[in-house]
Every structure is written in C-alpha cells, then in structure tokens.
Amino acid sequence: MAKLTDKQRKKIIAEYVEGGTSQRKLAEKYHVSPYLIRSILNGDKNLAQKISHKKEENTASVLAFMDSKKNDVCGLIDKLLAAMGDEDKLAAATVNQLATAMGIVIDKYTARETPQSSGAKKNNLLEALAACREGVDFSAIPELRPAADADGDMVAGPDVQEQ
C-alpha cells in the first residue's frame, strides 16, 4: 500500500465532497485500500458539514439555472397548450391521449393547491373546469356518450353485462 501525503488526503476529501465518485473508486485511483479511504473520510470532523454545504451550493446552482430558463419554459408551455387546444388535434386524439394530457395538466396545476374537503369552496382548478365545460359538445366523442346513445361505437368488454 502506498503512503499518502497530506496533500493527497485533502484531495481525496475534496473529491469525495465534490461527489460523483465512490470510496472504492477513490481507493483504486490512489492505489490504496477502501478501508484507508474510509479512515481518511471518517477522520475529517467537518466532512458532514462540507457535504451539506456542497449540497446547498448544488441546489442553489440548479435553482438559478431553472430560474434562468423560466421564460423559455413558459414559451414552450404556451406552445404546447396552444397545440392541445387545436380543434383538429383534439378531434384526432384518442380518449386515452386526452385523459393523459388532462391528467398531466391537472397534476401540475394543482400541485401547489391545498387539498380541500368536498364541502369546501371550489379551488381554482374546479372553477376553471366549470367555466370551460359550458358550451362544449361532448356528444362528438363516442367514449363519453352514454352507452345507449353510442350507436354501437363502443364494444362491450367481457365483464360488461348488457341489460
């Protein structure tokens, strides 16, 4: 086993704090045992604080990057919402595609809203949905029509009993 200098020990600690490498990889890189790497890391009384500080730096960096891209993301969302509102695309979409898209929008829209009991005042999403529903003709979508009105467009599955 090679003897490590103080400079190498500090470099091992710095690389470990920086992240992206395991104790085993550090042992291989410095030609020492994983036990020695563990001993070096455990010997640094400030290691937990250094790692915590590095995580905070990384979080701040990611949040700053996300904030710098906010306008780009909002522009993309505007384009996607416009595409989702295109009548031809809506008419060509399957119910599964519509449900998936709607579910994603609802999940993201309500992620920050406080859950309310069923008797509580409607939240913004429910108000928006109620406003959108007025004047919309759902009869053009066979899957959303009652079974009796579907004109055979729907096929009864094995566990659906006809009356």
Secondary structure, DSSP 8 states (H G I E B T S, - for coil): -----HHHHHHHHHHHHH-S--HHHHHHHHTS-HHHHHHHHHH-TTHHHHHHHHHHHHHHHHHHHHHHTHHHHHHHHHHHHHHHT-HHHHHHS-HHHHHHHHHHHHHHHHTTS----TTS---HHHHHHHHHHTT--GGG-GGGS-GGGSTT-S---TT----
